[in-house]
Amino acid sequence: QNDFLDSRVTLLVNNDVHIGVAAPIKSLTEYFYKNADADEMLFIHKGTGTLRTLVGNIKFEYGDYLIIPRGMIYQIEFDSEDNRILYAESFHP
């Protein structure tokens, strides 16, 4: 449970959205990820880093929202090991 995907814990679920938290301690740099089923919203509660996508790199910090459209290929690189993220996956527009 070290990277962003492995550390996810889903808390609330319905037919349209999944909401959860993640506490990654290492960057998602060993592979790229694509969510083909849902748009993703990440709220950065703690930590800083870079969201790397095919359309560019986005620096983020505490308080930022990252919106990742369905089908976007990305990696998340964190600057430290102390990170907290609230995420939502939207399966319907």
TORTOR-311523 format. One record per residue (C-alpha): chain; x, y, z; residue in one letter. Coordinates in pm, 1 decimal. Example, Ala and Ser with C-alpha at 12.3 -4.5 7.8 and 13.67 -1.06 7.14 Angstrom:
<recs>
+--------+----------+----------+----------+---------+
! cadena !        X !        Y !        Z ! residuo !
+--------+----------+----------+----------+---------+
!      A !   1230.0 !   -450.0 !    780.0 !       a !
!      A !   1367.0 !   -106.0 !    714.0 !       s !
+--------+----------+----------+----------+---------+
</recs>
This chain:
<recs>
+--------+----------+----------+----------+---------+
! cadena !        X !        Y !        Z ! residuo !
+--------+----------+----------+----------+---------+
!      A !      0.0 !      0.0 !      0.0 !       q !
!      A !    273.4 !    238.7 !    -94.5 !       n !
!      A !    165.8 !    417.1 !   -411.0 !       d !
!      A !   -145.6 !    618.9 !   -491.6 !       f !
!      A !   -346.5 !    329.5 !   -634.2 !       l !
!      A !   -254.5 !     72.0 !   -369.7 !       d !
!      A !   -323.3 !    309.5 !    -80.3 !       s !
!      A !   -678.4 !    395.8 !   -192.0 !       r !
!      A !   -957.7 !    313.2 !     52.5 !       v !
!      A !  -1311.2 !    359.9 !    -80.5 !       t !
!      A !  -1546.9 !    499.9 !    184.6 !       l !
!      A !  -1872.2 !    583.3 !      3.0 !       l !
!      A !  -2022.9 !    416.7 !   -304.1 !       v !
!      A !  -2332.3 !    454.7 !   -519.7 !       n !
!      A !  -2413.8 !    392.1 !   -887.4 !       n !
!      A !  -2263.5 !    724.0 !   -999.2 !       d !
!      A !  -1963.3 !    796.3 !   -777.0 !       v !
!      A !  -1704.0 !    636.9 !   -548.3 !       h !
!      A !  -1546.7 !    857.2 !   -279.2 !       i !
!      A !  -1242.9 !    762.2 !    -75.7 !       g !
!      A !   -906.5 !    856.1 !     68.3 !       v !
!      A !   -545.7 !    767.2 !     -7.2 !       a !
!      A !   -221.3 !    805.5 !    187.9 !       a !
!      A !     56.3 !    725.0 !    -60.9 !       p !
!      A !    415.5 !    719.8 !     60.5 !       i !
!      A !    584.6 !    672.7 !   -277.0 !       k !
!      A !    538.9 !    811.1 !   -625.7 !       s !
!      A !    348.8 !    635.3 !   -902.2 !       l !
!      A !    651.5 !    623.9 !  -1134.7 !       t !
!      A !    695.9 !    253.7 !  -1209.0 !       e !
!      A !    397.8 !    254.6 !  -1445.1 !       y !
!      A !    136.4 !    481.3 !  -1600.8 !       f !
!      A !   -231.5 !    457.2 !  -1506.2 !       y !
!      A !   -552.5 !    516.0 !  -1700.9 !       k !
!      A !   -901.4 !    503.6 !  -1552.4 !       n !
!      A !  -1111.4 !    398.4 !  -1851.5 !       a !
!      A !  -1435.3 !    386.8 !  -1649.3 !       d !
!      A !  -1452.1 !    714.9 !  -1455.8 !       a !
!      A !  -1349.2 !   1079.3 !  -1440.2 !       d !
!      A !  -1137.0 !   1143.2 !  -1130.1 !       e !
!      A !  -1120.7 !   1435.7 !   -889.1 !       m !
!      A !   -831.2 !   1447.6 !   -641.1 !       l !
!      A !   -823.7 !   1694.6 !   -351.8 !       f !
!      A !   -472.5 !   1734.3 !   -210.5 !       i !
!      A !   -514.3 !   1744.0 !    167.6 !       h !
!      A !   -142.8 !   1703.9 !    242.3 !       k !
!      A !    171.0 !   1692.8 !     28.9 !       g !
!      A !    311.3 !   1835.0 !   -293.3 !       t !
!      A !    417.1 !   1690.7 !   -624.8 !       g !
!      A !    359.2 !   1671.4 !   -998.4 !       t !
!      A !     79.9 !   1514.9 !  -1201.6 !       l !
!      A !    241.3 !   1394.1 !  -1526.0 !       r !
!      A !     13.2 !   1352.4 !  -1829.1 !       t !
!      A !     53.6 !   1329.7 !  -2205.7 !       l !
!      A !    -65.1 !   1692.7 !  -2234.6 !       v !
!      A !    181.1 !   1831.1 !  -1978.5 !       g !
!      A !    293.2 !   1831.9 !  -1616.7 !       n !
!      A !     92.4 !   1999.6 !  -1339.5 !       i !
!      A !    251.8 !   2093.5 !  -1006.6 !       k !
!      A !     19.2 !   2054.9 !   -708.0 !       f !
!      A !     20.8 !   2138.0 !   -337.4 !       e !
!      A !   -208.2 !   2145.7 !    -33.9 !       y !
!      A !   -558.4 !   2265.8 !   -121.3 !       g !
!      A !   -540.1 !   2194.1 !   -494.7 !       d !
!      A !   -801.6 !   2002.3 !   -691.0 !       y !
!      A !   -682.0 !   1782.0 !   -977.6 !       l !
!      A !   -943.5 !   1685.9 !  -1236.4 !       i !
!      A !   -840.4 !   1389.4 !  -1450.8 !       i !
!      A !  -1074.5 !   1308.0 !  -1740.7 !       p !
!      A !  -1172.4 !    949.7 !  -1813.4 !       r !
!      A !   -912.5 !    781.8 !  -2034.8 !       g !
!      A !   -625.8 !   1021.2 !  -1948.5 !       m !
!      A !   -293.8 !    838.5 !  -1900.3 !       i !
!      A !   -101.1 !    973.9 !  -1601.0 !       y !
!      A !    157.9 !    931.7 !  -1326.3 !       q !
!      A !    172.0 !   1106.9 !   -988.4 !       i !
!      A !    511.1 !   1202.7 !   -847.5 !       e !
!      A !    519.3 !   1313.9 !   -481.9 !       f !
!      A !    788.9 !   1532.6 !   -327.0 !       d !
!      A !    770.9 !   1357.4 !     13.1 !       s !
!      A !    634.1 !   1043.6 !    180.4 !       e !
!      A !    365.9 !   1223.7 !    386.5 !       d !
!      A !     64.6 !   1265.6 !    155.9 !       n !
!      A !   -314.2 !   1264.0 !    200.6 !       r !
!      A !   -567.8 !   1270.4 !    -83.0 !       i !
!      A !   -947.6 !   1272.1 !   -100.0 !       l !
!      A !  -1063.8 !   1127.1 !   -431.8 !       y !
!      A !  -1390.2 !   1088.4 !   -619.7 !       a !
!      A !  -1450.7 !    872.4 !   -925.3 !       e !
!      A !  -1752.2 !    977.9 !  -1134.5 !       s !
!      A !  -1887.9 !    702.1 !  -1355.6 !       f !
!      A !  -2166.3 !    910.4 !  -1515.9 !       h !
!      A !  -2150.0 !   1269.4 !  -1644.1 !       p !
+--------+----------+----------+----------+---------+
</recs>
